[in-house]
Amino acid sequence: MKISDFCIGDLVQGRLVVADATLGKTKGNPPKPYVRLTLTDGSEQVQSMLWDWDEEMSLPAKGLVLDINAKCTEYQGKKQLSNISYMPAEDQSITEFQPHYTEDVEGLFDAAMELIQGFGNTALRELLTYIYQENAEAIMYATSAASIHHMGIGGNLAHSVEVAHICEAISNLFPMSINHDLVVAGALVHDLGKVLTYKMDGPVIEYTKDGELFDHSVLGLVYLNEADCSFSYRYHQVVDLLKHICLSHHGSKEFGAPATPRFIEAYIVSYADGISATLDTLRQANKKAEAEGKEFTDKVFTCNNTRHLRQADIYNILKDSVIEDSEPF
């Protein structure tokens, strides 16, 4: 059962998982309790309003698998489930609802290792080989976010490899100014802290305790410190460069960076990180707008909180002059 397949007016029947349930009260006199129920198929979410809620009842728990019957309606341009009835499913297995950013996590991991093995710098090659091989399963599994961009299994690895390729392209433009190995290595470790920041329980992605207490930029130092120790600190100065890239990749303290970039490679990783995250965010917004038949996307909070023209429309406007094999994402 995929939410993307729902059409306005459809009667839908199937199995979804509770992503969130919040209690509220109407503005009437007297106010009446209701529940805003958010359901997910592991990829997308849809909301349903449970009116006249009995406050003595417990809210549906996150991760609970429900068999539902409802009508797909529209509210403020978004799909909504109305007249919903539901009951807990007999099979509460949530493995099938885990969000996957990509099915080819092993291929992505191989691509990362190929970049690492191409380093001419011995210290960077050995440090990153150790980090990636010692933490292979966790790195392949990690999501890059709970929402917004590169969400789901393999998302963080896909994002890191994207950032590495962007950095590689920039370094090829300025070979005399940029250390290729350092900027690509920085890209591959800049978001390692995401491994410790999030946990996935079926479709529900939440912060870990460490993720709540510490920024992912800081958590990434755990892996760098471990690698530093494993090589008896003989690469300590190189590790410090990687640490700085981790701590500064959000660019400014205004955006949560514990430090600001202090050398060229750190700036490039920061810019490349922003490009990768922004493009994936807009890709998801375009996909949703396409499915809903809209000319513009919904407002994208991380992109000036504005609606964006669909890339498909730009493609069609310029189709007479575009490269034949190019396609809108």
C-alpha positions in Angstrom: 0.0 0.0 0.0 1.7 3.2 -1.2 0.5 6.6 -0.4 1.8 7.9 -3.7 -0.8 5.7 -5.4 -3.7 7.3 -3.5 -5.9 9.5 -5.7 -8.3 12.1 -4.4 -11.7 10.5 -3.9 -10.4 6.9 -3.7 -11.6 4.6 -1.0 -8.3 3.1 0.4 -7.8 -0.1 2.3 -4.6 -1.5 3.5 -1.8 -1.3 6.0 0.1 1.7 7.3 2.3 2.6 10.3 1.8 5.3 12.9 4.5 7.9 12.5 3.0 10.3 15.1 -0.1 11.0 17.0 -0.7 14.3 18.8 -3.7 15.4 20.9 -5.3 18.8 20.3 -8.5 20.6 21.1 -10.9 22.5 18.8 -11.6 26.2 19.2 -15.3 25.7 19.9 -17.0 26.3 23.1 -16.6 24.0 24.8 -13.4 22.8 23.1 -13.4 19.2 22.0 -10.4 16.9 21.9 -9.1 15.4 18.7 -6.1 13.5 17.5 -3.9 14.4 14.5 -2.7 11.0 13.3 0.2 10.8 10.9 0.6 7.5 9.0 3.4 6.3 6.8 4.2 3.6 4.3 7.9 4.0 4.9 8.4 6.5 2.1 5.6 9.1 2.4 3.3 10.3 5.1 -0.4 11.2 5.2 -2.5 12.7 8.0 -5.9 11.9 9.4 -8.0 13.8 11.9 -9.7 11.7 14.6 -12.5 13.9 15.9 -14.3 13.6 19.2 -11.4 11.7 20.8 -12.0 10.2 24.2 -9.2 11.7 26.4 -9.3 8.6 28.6 -7.9 6.6 25.6 -4.2 6.2 24.9 -2.9 7.7 21.7 -1.9 5.2 19.0 1.8 4.4 19.6 4.5 5.3 17.2 5.5 2.3 15.1 2.1 0.6 15.5 1.0 -1.2 12.3 -2.6 -0.5 11.5 -5.1 -2.0 9.1 -7.1 1.0 7.8 -10.2 1.9 5.8 -10.6 5.5 4.7 -11.3 7.9 1.9 -8.5 9.9 0.3 -9.4 13.6 0.4 -7.5 16.9 0.0 -6.9 19.6 2.6 -4.8 22.7 1.8 -3.4 21.0 -1.3 -2.3 17.9 0.5 -3.7 14.4 0.7 -5.6 13.5 3.8 -7.5 10.4 5.0 -11.1 11.1 6.0 -13.7 8.9 7.6 -11.0 6.6 8.8 -11.5 3.4 10.7 -8.6 1.3 11.9 -7.4 -1.6 14.0 -4.0 -2.9 15.0 -2.8 -5.4 12.4 -2.2 -9.0 13.5 1.2 -8.9 11.9 3.2 -6.1 13.7 6.4 -6.7 11.7 7.7 -3.4 10.5 10.7 -4.5 8.5 8.9 -4.0 5.2 8.2 -0.4 6.2 11.8 0.7 6.7 12.6 3.6 4.3 15.3 2.9 1.8 17.0 5.8 0.1 18.7 3.3 -2.2 18.7 -0.5 -2.7 22.3 -0.4 -3.9 24.1 0.3 -0.6 26.8 -2.2 -1.4 27.5 -0.5 -4.7 27.8 2.9 -3.0 30.1 1.4 -0.4 32.3 0.0 -3.1 32.3 3.4 -4.8 33.5 5.1 -1.6 36.2 2.5 -1.1 37.4 3.0 -4.7 37.8 6.7 -4.0 39.7 5.9 -0.8 42.0 3.5 -2.5 42.8 6.1 -5.1 44.3 8.4 -2.5 48.0 9.1 -3.1 48.4 10.3 0.5 49.2 7.3 2.7 47.8 8.7 5.9 44.4 9.6 4.4 44.2 6.2 2.6 45.0 4.2 5.7 42.8 6.3 8.0 39.7 6.2 5.8 40.2 2.5 4.9 40.2 1.7 8.6 37.1 3.8 9.4 35.1 2.5 6.5 36.0 -1.2 6.9 35.6 -1.2 10.7 32.2 0.4 10.5 31.0 -0.9 7.2 27.5 -2.1 8.2 26.7 1.0 10.3 27.9 3.3 7.5 25.8 1.5 4.8 22.7 1.5 7.0 22.7 5.1 8.2 20.2 7.7 7.1 21.3 11.3 6.5 18.2 12.8 8.2 14.8 12.1 9.7 13.3 14.1 6.9 14.2 16.7 4.3 17.1 15.0 2.4 18.7 11.6 1.8 16.3 9.9 4.2 16.4 6.2 4.7 18.8 3.3 4.6 21.8 4.2 2.5 20.9 7.9 2.5 23.9 9.1 4.4 26.3 7.1 2.3 24.7 8.3 -0.9 25.0 11.9 0.3 28.6 11.4 1.3 29.6 9.9 -2.1 27.7 12.7 -3.9 29.6 15.3 -1.8 32.9 13.6 -2.6 32.2 13.6 -6.4 31.3 17.3 -6.2 34.5 18.0 -4.3 36.5 15.9 -6.8 35.1 17.9 -9.7 36.0 21.2 -8.1 39.5 20.1 -7.2 40.0 19.1 -10.9 39.2 22.7 -11.8 41.8 24.1 -9.5 44.5 21.4 -9.2 47.2 23.8 -8.0 45.1 25.2 -5.2 43.3 22.3 -3.7 44.6 19.0 -2.2 42.4 16.5 -4.0 42.9 13.7 -1.4 42.1 15.9 1.6 38.9 17.4 0.1 37.5 14.0 -1.0 38.5 12.4 2.3 36.8 15.3 4.1 33.6 14.7 2.1 33.6 11.0 3.0 33.8 11.7 6.7 32.0 15.0 7.1 28.7 13.3 8.1 30.0 10.2 9.8 28.3 11.5 13.0 24.9 10.8 11.4 25.6 7.1 12.1 25.3 7.9 15.8 22.6 10.6 15.5 19.6 8.6 14.2 17.9 5.3 14.9 15.4 3.6 12.7 12.6 1.5 14.0 10.7 0.5 10.9 9.5 3.7 9.2 10.1 5.8 12.3 13.3 7.7 12.3 14.2 9.3 15.7 17.2 10.9 17.4 19.3 8.7 19.6 20.2 9.9 23.0 23.6 11.0 21.7 21.9 12.6 18.8 19.7 14.7 21.2 22.7 15.7 23.3 25.3 16.4 20.7 25.5 17.7 17.1 26.4 15.2 14.4 29.4 17.3 13.5 30.8 16.5 17.0 29.7 12.9 17.0 31.8 12.3 13.9 34.9 12.9 15.9 34.3 9.6 17.7 35.4 7.7 14.5 38.3 10.0 13.8 39.6 9.7 17.4 39.3 5.9 17.2 41.3 5.8 14.0 43.9 8.2 15.4 44.4 5.9 18.3 44.6 2.8 16.2 47.5 4.3 14.3 49.3 5.3 17.5 48.7 9.0 16.7 51.3 9.0 14.0 48.7 10.7 11.7 47.5 13.0 14.3 48.0 16.2 12.4 46.1 14.8 9.4 43.3 13.7 11.7 43.0 17.2 13.0 42.4 18.5 9.4 39.6 16.0 9.0 38.2 16.9 12.4 38.1 20.6 11.4 36.2 19.7 8.2 33.6 17.7 10.3 33.2 20.6 12.7 33.0 23.4 10.1 31.0 21.8 7.2 27.8 23.7 8.1 29.7 26.8 7.2 28.7 29.2 10.0 27.8 29.1 13.6 24.4 30.5 12.6 23.7 27.1 11.0 25.0 25.0 13.8 28.7 24.7 12.9 30.9 24.5 16.0 33.7 26.0 13.9 33.9 28.0 10.7 36.1 26.8 7.8 39.7 27.9 8.0 41.2 26.4 4.9 40.1 25.9 1.3 39.3 22.2 1.4 36.9 22.8 4.4 35.1 25.5 2.5 34.7 23.3 -0.5 33.2 20.4 1.6 30.8 22.9 3.2 29.6 24.2 -0.2 29.4 20.7 -1.7 27.4 19.5 1.3 24.9 22.3 0.7 24.6 21.5 -3.0 23.9 17.8 -2.4 21.4 18.4 0.3 19.6 21.2 -1.6 19.3 19.2 -4.8 18.0 16.1 -3.0 15.5 18.2 -1.1 14.2 19.8 -4.3 14.2 16.4 -6.0 11.8 15.0 -3.4 9.6 18.2 -3.6 9.5 17.8 -7.4 8.5 14.2 -7.1 5.7 15.0 -4.8 4.5 17.9 -7.0 4.6 15.6 -10.0 2.5 13.0 -8.3 -0.1 15.6 -7.3 -0.2 17.3 -10.7 1.0 20.7 -9.4 2.9 23.3 -11.3 4.9 24.4 -8.2 6.2 22.4 -5.3 5.0 22.9 -1.8 7.0 25.4 0.3 10.5 24.0 1.0 11.6 25.2 4.4 15.3 24.8 3.8 15.1 26.6 0.5 13.9 30.0 1.6 10.5 28.5 2.6 9.2 29.1 -0.9 7.5 27.1 -3.6 9.6 26.2 -6.6 8.8 25.7 -10.3 8.9 22.1 -11.2 12.1 21.0 -13.1 9.9 19.2 -15.6 8.5 22.6 -16.7 12.0 24.0 -17.1 12.9 20.9 -19.2 9.8 21.4 -21.4 10.5 25.1 -21.9 14.1 24.4 -23.0 13.5 20.9 -24.6 14.5 22.1 -28.1 18.0 22.9 -26.9 18.7 20.4 -24.2 20.9 17.4 -24.6 18.9 14.5 -25.9 19.6 12.2 -23.0 19.0 14.8 -20.2 15.8 14.4 -18.1 14.2 16.3 -15.3 14.7 14.7 -11.9 
